[in-house]
Amino acid sequence: MFALKEINPNPEDNTQNEQSSLKRIGNFIKEARLSRDQSIEELASNLKIGAHQLQAIEEGDEEKLPEKVFVKAMVRRIAQKLKLDTEFIMGEFKTERK
């Protein structure tokens, strides 16, 4: 039986495109954090952000996050801390507007 709920019925829907952009970014961050054997709590503490906010970013859950400008600032700091390609990560935000 197929999981039809996972299929986006309307790919033109900007809200879903934005969520998938944040989810992609969150996946990059989560994979990098796990590859460095860090818990959410450790990384959040190092960055002086709430563990719940870091978890929301990793899950792409915009409902639990502040305004987008703050999310972008947090993502930039997280990417720098994890030594990720910051410009690539930030570029993922720009793809959601197309």
C-alpha positions in Angstrom: 0.0 0.0 0.0 1.3 3.4 -1.0 1.7 6.3 1.5 -0.2 8.9 -0.6 0.1 11.5 2.2 3.8 12.0 1.4 3.1 13.0 -2.1 2.7 16.8 -2.6 -0.6 17.2 -4.5 0.2 20.7 -5.5 3.9 21.4 -6.2 3.1 25.0 -7.1 2.1 25.6 -3.5 4.8 28.1 -2.1 4.2 27.1 1.5 5.1 23.5 0.8 8.2 24.6 -1.2 9.4 26.8 1.7 8.9 23.9 4.1 10.9 21.5 1.8 13.7 24.1 1.6 13.9 24.3 5.4 13.6 20.5 5.6 16.5 20.1 3.2 18.6 22.5 5.2 17.6 20.8 8.4 18.7 17.4 7.0 22.1 18.8 6.1 22.5 20.2 9.6 21.3 17.0 11.3 23.6 14.8 9.2 26.6 17.0 9.9 25.8 17.1 13.7 25.4 13.3 13.8 28.6 12.7 11.8 30.4 14.8 14.5 28.7 12.7 17.2 27.1 15.7 18.9 23.7 15.7 20.5 21.1 18.4 19.9 21.7 19.6 23.4 25.5 19.8 23.0 25.3 21.8 19.8 22.5 24.1 21.0 24.5 24.8 24.2 27.6 25.6 22.2 25.6 28.0 20.0 23.7 29.4 22.9 20.3 28.6 21.3 17.4 26.5 22.6 17.6 22.8 21.9 13.9 23.0 20.9 14.9 25.6 18.2 17.7 23.5 16.8 15.4 20.4 16.7 12.7 22.5 14.9 15.3 23.6 12.3 16.5 20.0 11.8 12.8 18.9 11.4 11.9 21.8 9.1 9.1 22.8 11.5 8.6 26.5 10.8 5.7 26.6 13.3 8.1 26.2 16.2 10.5 28.9 15.0 10.7 32.7 15.1 10.6 34.9 12.1 12.5 33.8 9.0 15.2 36.5 9.4 16.1 35.0 12.8 16.0 31.4 11.4 18.4 32.4 8.7 20.8 33.9 11.3 20.6 30.7 13.4 21.1 28.5 10.3 24.2 30.5 9.3 25.7 30.2 12.8 24.9 26.5 12.9 26.5 25.9 9.5 29.6 27.8 10.5 29.9 25.9 13.8 29.6 22.6 11.9 32.1 23.8 9.3 29.5 23.3 6.5 29.5 25.2 3.2 27.6 28.2 4.6 27.0 29.8 1.2 25.5 26.6 -0.2 23.3 26.3 2.9 22.1 29.9 2.7 21.6 29.4 -1.1 19.0 26.8 -0.2 16.9 29.5 1.3 17.0 31.4 -1.9 15.7 28.5 -4.0 12.4 28.5 -2.2 11.4 31.9 -3.8 11.7 30.7 -7.4 
